[in-house]
């Protein structure tokens, strides 16, 4: 069972726990279990993984998955370097070799061959086969695989198979309770808590519109962006338009409706 390396507190990215997610992560790491995080965009999944990696003293390799991401992008490939053909490890291979934490963000966006190479790493074998080099890497006890996705974006073509999901310990993330979200937004932006409270209250009203006029609710990340702009002196309506309206929709009618809700909350300042 691996032991965490002591890390100075100032080097650990800020994260405020909502439940037992930190304990679950540490237990999964100590027992060599892969972890699946589910939750909406901007609710803190990526920051949480960075926080835990630093807290455990392990190198973190983060990959933002997309439609064109292949297995070779994760494992590595032969490249022509200085006139020679050399093998270059991908982020997953580096994490295995170095006993790090590999985080695949929005894993359902990757191509199907990515899932195939993860399977040997997510059971008791903990192996990474590199077909192009003939290597079979045994993951050390310190290695951990973490993946995440947003259930709200799933469809028939982009969903984790049950056989894949059942290889992971899983945890569901959501936006923090109001008081906690106020604390987070204030700390990250420098805006006074009483002013952040009004933003969080507004965000809760806008989140209630998800599935009706909006595909996705206001994220904690966007609230921090908005509070940061307001703290710098930008007028509230200008800041909220740039962070709580424009990123959420391109529909003029919906934008106007959102602006009306914001104006009722803050006036026309």
C-alpha positions, 0 to 999 in steps of 0.5 A: 500500500503506497504512502503519501509524500509530504507536500507543503500546504501552499503547493496544494491547489485549493479545494473545499470538500463537499462530502467524503470525496477526498477520503474516497480518492485516497482510499482508492489510490492506496488500494490501486482502484481506478476512479470515475468522477461524474458531474456537470461542467465546471463543478470542480472535478479537475481541481479536485484531482489536482488537489488530491494529486498534490496532496498525495505527492504524485505527478499528475498527467491530465488529458482532455479527451476529444473525438480525435484522441487515439490510443497512440496519443495516450500510450506514445508513438515513434517520432523522428527526432534529431535524425533518429526514429525514437519512441516517445511515451504518451501521458498514460505511459509516463504516468505508469512508468513514474507511478503518477496519476493519469486523469482523462477528462471527459473520457466519453469523448475519446475514440473507442480504442482508448477504452480498450487500452484502459481495460487491462489497467482497470482490473487486478492485472494493472497492465499497460501493453505497448504493442509497438515496442513489445513492452508490457508495463506493470503499473506500480502501486503509486499509479492511479487512473482517474476518468470523468465525464458529464452525464448531461452530455451523454447520448447513445453514441457517446456513453461508457459501456456498463462493462467499462463503468463497472471497472471503476469506483465511482463518485458523483459531483454537483455544485456545492451547497450555497454557503460553501459556493459563496466561500469558494467564489469569494476566495478564488475571486477576491470579491466580498462574500456578501456580493458573491452570495447574490451571484450564487443566488442568481446562479441557482435561479439560472440552473433551474432553467436547465433542460428548458431554455438552457442545455447546461446550468451556470458552473462554479467556474463561470461564477468565479470568472464573473466575480473576478471581473466585478472585483476588478471594477467591471459593471455588474451587467457587463460582467454577467453578460460576458460570463453568465449569458454569452457562454451559455447560449447563442440564442438572442431570445434566451440571452434577453431572458437571462439578462432580464433575470439578472436585471431583476436581481441586480438592477441595471447597474 
